[in-house]
Structure formats: structure tokens, C-alpha cells
Amino acid sequence: MELNVRPLNESDYDAILKGWWTDWGWEPPQKDFLPDDGKGGIIVMKGDVPVCAGFIYTSNSKVAWVDWIVSNKQYRDDDRKEAISLLVDTLTNICKNTGHKYSYALIKHQSLIETYEKLGYIKGDNYTSEMIKVL
């Protein structure tokens, strides 16, 4: 069975993504913190099994932010890394095809950093703090 991508839909946040973030020990971001209220990204599927997902933020600049990559912790098939690479590559191509000149990511996980690097991303500065204020 091959890997496929589809846009995130209205039910994915509650039915899939929140559980994945919780499984990894992370606090799920609020739905309205995510692009298009949790629908602004894609999910990689293997048949009916969701494997990983991510989001794209856009702005009034030539930068698109590819982030909030999360995966199904229980999915351990041999094509797991391929699925994550397909996810990041697809998100990046969406950015390019929508007229963005730069794709930006803010990531900490070493394996994910390596995936981005294999897809042509280069390291910027190493940030030390993530700052968010609820207004």
C-alpha cells in the first residue's frame, strides 16, 4: 500500500491530531492557533491509517512557515521516515507553488532537522526560547 496526502479536514484536529500531540507528551496547540483553524495543512495516509501531518502559515511576505509537524507515535512501519519526508516535501512544494520564495521552519527534534536538511533546508540561528502571548 502506498503513501498518499490529503488536505486536513474539519474533524482531523479532534479525531487525530490532538491525540498525537498528547501521545508524544506535548500540549496540543489551540485549534485557532493553527492555520485555517486546524485545516491549513496536509496529512499523510497509508490506506486508512493516518501517519503524519503538518501545517503552512502564510503572510503578506514571500515567506511561508512550514511547521507543527506531528506523527502517529504508534505507526512504526518501515516507511515512517519516507512518510515524514513526503509530508515536508509536499508542504514545501505547496509553498513554492503558491508564490512563496522562502519556506521557514522552527524545529527542535534532531531527526526532523535531518529530514529538512535532506530536502534542501539550511540551518539558520539556533533559537533558545519560544515566546507566545495570548492576547
JOZI-V830928 format. One record per residue. N is the residue number from 1. PHI is phi in whole degrees, 0 to 359 (NA if undefined). PSI is psi in whole degrees, 0 to 359 (999 if undefined). D_CENTER is the distance of its C-alpha to the mean C-alpha in Angstrom with 1 decimal. Layout:
[[N,PHI,PSI,D_CENTER] [N,PHI,PSI,D_CENTER]]
This chain:
[[1,NA,137,22.3] [2,262,163,19.6] [3,278,140,15.9] [4,225,157,15.0] [5,242,151,12.2] [6,212,158,12.8] [7,295,149,11.8] [8,294,147,11.0] [9,240,179,14.4] [10,304,323,16.4] [11,271,346,16.8] [12,299,322,13.4] [13,301,306,12.7] [14,285,320,16.1] [15,282,333,16.6] [16,231,300,13.6] [17,295,316,10.8] [18,303,319,13.4] [19,295,321,15.0] [20,297,313,12.2] [21,300,318,11.8] [22,296,317,15.6] [23,302,325,16.1] [24,277,359,14.5] [25,82,20,16.8] [26,253,150,14.5] [27,282,120,15.5] [28,299,137,13.1] [29,295,152,12.6] [30,298,144,15.0] [31,304,320,14.2] [32,281,359,15.8] [33,276,338,13.8] [34,271,155,10.7] [35,303,140,11.1] [36,51,41,13.8] [37,54,43,14.4] [38,91,2,11.4] [39,248,3,11.6] [40,270,53,10.0] [41,193,199,7.3] [42,226,164,7.7] [43,230,140,8.3] [44,263,132,10.1] [45,238,147,13.6] [46,241,99,16.6] [47,66,237,19.4] [48,265,4,19.1] [49,264,118,16.9] [50,286,135,13.2] [51,250,310,11.4] [52,200,163,7.6] [53,209,162,5.0] [54,198,172,2.1] [55,231,160,4.6] [56,232,121,7.5] [57,265,138,10.4] [58,241,164,13.7] [59,216,189,17.1] [60,270,19,20.6] [61,244,187,20.2] [62,272,13,19.1] [63,257,134,15.8] [64,241,140,12.4] [65,255,115,9.7] [66,260,114,6.3] [67,200,189,4.6] [68,57,42,4.4] [69,290,128,2.8] [70,217,150,6.0] [71,227,163,8.7] [72,285,107,12.1] [73,299,331,14.4] [74,279,346,17.4] [75,279,113,16.2] [76,233,22,18.1] [77,296,162,19.2] [78,299,339,19.8] [79,265,17,17.0] [80,303,309,14.2] [81,295,323,13.5] [82,298,320,14.0] [83,296,317,11.5] [84,293,320,8.7] [85,296,318,10.4] [86,300,318,10.7] [87,301,305,7.1] [88,295,319,6.8] [89,297,318,10.3] [90,294,315,10.1] [91,301,317,7.7] [92,297,317,10.2] [93,293,325,13.1] [94,299,317,12.4] [95,301,312,12.7] [96,298,315,15.8] [97,288,346,17.3] [98,258,15,17.2] [99,91,8,19.3] [100,280,146,17.1] [101,262,334,18.6] [102,231,143,16.1] [103,241,127,12.4] [104,244,144,11.7] [105,218,146,9.4] [106,237,98,10.6] [107,228,156,10.1] [108,240,330,12.9] [109,288,124,12.6] [110,301,317,14.9] [111,297,322,13.8] [112,290,322,10.3] [113,302,316,12.4] [114,297,322,14.6] [115,298,313,12.1] [116,300,316,11.2] [117,298,319,15.0] [118,297,335,16.0] [119,266,12,14.2] [120,97,2,16.3] [121,286,148,14.6] [122,242,151,17.3] [123,286,136,17.5] [124,264,220,18.6] [125,284,153,20.2] [126,271,109,19.5] [127,282,158,18.9] [128,245,339,20.7] [129,216,141,19.8] [130,256,125,17.2] [131,242,128,19.3] [132,223,139,18.8] [133,231,124,21.8] [134,281,125,22.0] [135,267,999,24.6]]
